[in-house]
Amino acid sequence: MRAAHEGRSPHHVIQGVIETYINFPPLQNSASYSLEQVMQQGREMKSASHADE
């Protein structure tokens, strides 16, 4: 079995992948968060787990 991209330049392979996003857009919006939000959530989870001790 031959690969679908065999004999094609990397540019054409990438272009083909990108075009699938036009035909099949994401089903939901991407998540938006900052590193500070992630760090704060980690601190909150850590303090909540130590509150039981």
ROLUM-955657 format. One record per residue (C-alpha): residue in one letter; x, y, z. Coordinates in steps of 0.2 Angstrom, whole numbers, plus 5000, padded with zeros to 4 digits. Each point is the difference from the previous one (the first is absolute). Layout:
<nodes>
AXYZ;...
</nodes>
This chain:
<nodes>
M500050005000;R500750174995;A499950155012;A498850134994;H501350145001;E501449894990;G500850114987;R499250165006;S501050145007;P499850045018;H499150174995;H498749904991;V499849885015;I499850145012;Q498850094989;G498949854998;V499949985019;I499650195002;E498649984987;T499149875011;Y499850145013;I498950094988;N498949844996;F500049945018;P500150155012;P500349975019;L498449955009;Q500350125014;N501050165004;S501849975006;A500350025019;S500850165005;Y501150015016;S501650075006;L501449935010;E499550105015;Q498249925000;V500849834999;M501250045014;Q498650075011;Q498949854997;G501449895005;R500350105016;E498149995004;M500049814997;K501549975011;S499350115014;A498349914999;S500949835001;H500950055016;A498550075008;D499449825003;E501549965011;
</nodes>
